[in-house]
Amino acid sequence: MAGRTELTETIGAADRPWHRFHIVYSLKLMQKMLVVCVVPLIQALIAFDLPSLFTALRQELVLLLVLAALAGLLWLRAGWRLDGDGLCLRTGLLVRRQTRLEIRQIAVVELARPPWLRLLSGSRMVLYLAKSRSLPSVTIYLPKRAAAGLAEILLPTRAAQSFYKPTGAERLGLVMLSADLMTTAALLWLSARQTVELLGEDLAGSLDTITWANLSRLEHLAERFLPAGVAWLFTLALVLSCVSLLLSLFKTSRFHVSRNGGVIYFRGGLFTLTERRVRAAAVTVCDVRTTLAARLLRRYPVYLAAGSFDGGDIPVLVYKKGQEALLEALMPEFRLPGPVRRGLYANGRSLPVFLGVPGVLLGACLVLAGVSAWRLPALTPLLLLPALPALALCLVALEAFFTEDIARGSNRVLTVQYSRGFTRHRLCIFTPDLAVSIRQTPFSELQGRCELRLRLPFFKKVRVRSLEYYRAAGLPLDV
């Protein structure tokens, strides 16, 4: 609190002092030069030349001292201060550069404290601006108290009330993780046992036989080895899913969301503490993502994008069907896309536009599996595995054929539904700052259809396929 009070008092002072960054700021700028120091050492180690190694060590020691001196000078000359309604940043060693950011133009303030930075009592602060093409974001390193005080001044959340806190999510994640770990360990043991049974105890002798055998023996080995290979492939998939669950558990630990008038505040994390403050007036897009996991759990994550901030890797909340009021309480202007418009997929909407690429992938996998069933049956299970994600892509694309659309709601907010990969996106766009392009091929022009592309402020592209041309051309963008 003392640090915050000191920062607040400097706003109205006539002679506002400059505050220094954390020393990590200078070291991060010098890290690229440290790579140059390692190259001579690696060359000496590869050649196993001890005299050259000691000579390189002495040279690198001198170079490190020079870099440390430069980092110290850069740290002494750089800094920040609050200047009325703006934040001034001063950087540079030989040529001093000063940048001024208007506080009202700051859309998101993100504080991150990974373990290595927590040991040094520092924080990484990323400032995302609302409207700035040349400078979308600024990253600085500050001491822990100074970062907390500055974030409170830029986007205050002192009187914020808890809005959303997942109850039991950590326990559920831990149960799922434990079950996945046990399943992975069991399959790992079964895969190793099956491999030993198929290849025999003398694995080195089997590999030597493989090397010198003719083509028919290699085919025979493939028929014996592939069942174990498929088991190992499933084991690898489970290991990766286990790691993903573990990372997700660490990121969402102690997660909660609160709102103080015009600021949405959410934080969480076990090892890497992440805190984000979003200016509600600067929110440009609200994205509800329907992934494969969301379909199974019937829980849908919601991401907020503001200015140049694209939503990050952590959703602001997760809701289930029937809890749409929770979204409207978070963003009163938010509206989910309405029911499927009548005639959307009639009168010339092209099915190959949606099913072209996924259908080709699925067909190629099935053809390969059919050929293997005829010539080499042992390969069939392995070749059928890629057909599963290809089938999922086809189903998502077929859903997009019936639902992909764009419209303007009653509150003058654009609602967009589109699919990309395995994910269905439902967007609510609050900003008119969009770049729009309409593309037509000769075939789509005959059908009166087109492809509409939107470029959002945070440089993300949205594509709505096979839309009526008159709707795309007459789309009101004065959101």
C-alpha angles and dihedrals in degrees: 000000000000090000092051093049091050091051092048093052092054093063096076097033117118094222105039112197125226117245119212125236123239113278088245087072091068094041092053090054090051097047093093090057090053089066089064089057093055097052097073090047092053091049091051092047093050091050090043090224107155097188090051089046093054091046090051091048091055091048092048091049090056091045091050091052090052091049091048090052091049091048090051092050091047091050092050094050098043126075149122140242140176113251111189105288094353143071117231121205122193120197139156137079109222096011111039115215124193122197125190120202121194110231092221089056093057107101102175134019114198124190119190127181112185117188095263091051093046089058088057093045092241139127134210111227121196118190115200115199125219099222117012123117096178096046110026096165142005126211122201135164119227137170114270098255094042091051092050092047095047092048090052091053095046096046110007120208102167095126095038116141123212110264106171130010119165109231117211093001093121092049091048091049091049092051091049091047093050092049091049092049092051092046091048092049092049094049090045090056093045092048092051091047093049092048092053092048093050099042098032132233094287096070094164091054091049091052091049090052089050091054096053100033123104127248096275092056091049089054090049090051091050090054089053098041103044097075088057090044091054090050090051090048091055089046091053090050091052092048091052092048089049091053090047091052090048093052091045090051091052093048096048097041112127090002120169139158129215136172131212108189104282098008127078111203127191132163140169146137137125105220100007108044111210125189125180130186115193124192104228093211090057096052107122104174136022110199124196108192123201107198128172090263091049090054091052095045095035089226120124124204120221123210126193121211120195125179109317092347110105099199100272126230098296122070117230090229143345121225137179131220110292095032097090088123087069089062093048090050089053094045113013091197093055118118127174116227111272127240120304110289115245111251093017095126096029130084101044108332104156116236094191089059088065102031099035102097098029090046092052090050093049092046093050091051092049093047092051091047090050093050091048091050087056101042107019113013093184090068094055098086091049093049092047092060095074088050090069097064089039089055090049090052090052092051092049090047091050089052089051089054089063100036112028107115146125127223143156118248129222090264092055093256121137116236119197132186119191140143130229119181111318094339130089114207126205109190132191108196118200101176133075090207093109136133110219128195130176121205128192133181122203090257095049090045089058090053093045091243133127144175115252119205125192124192111205124211092258090058096258119141122220120196124198110189131210096004123163109268095223090055093049093046093047096042109135109226098181092111 
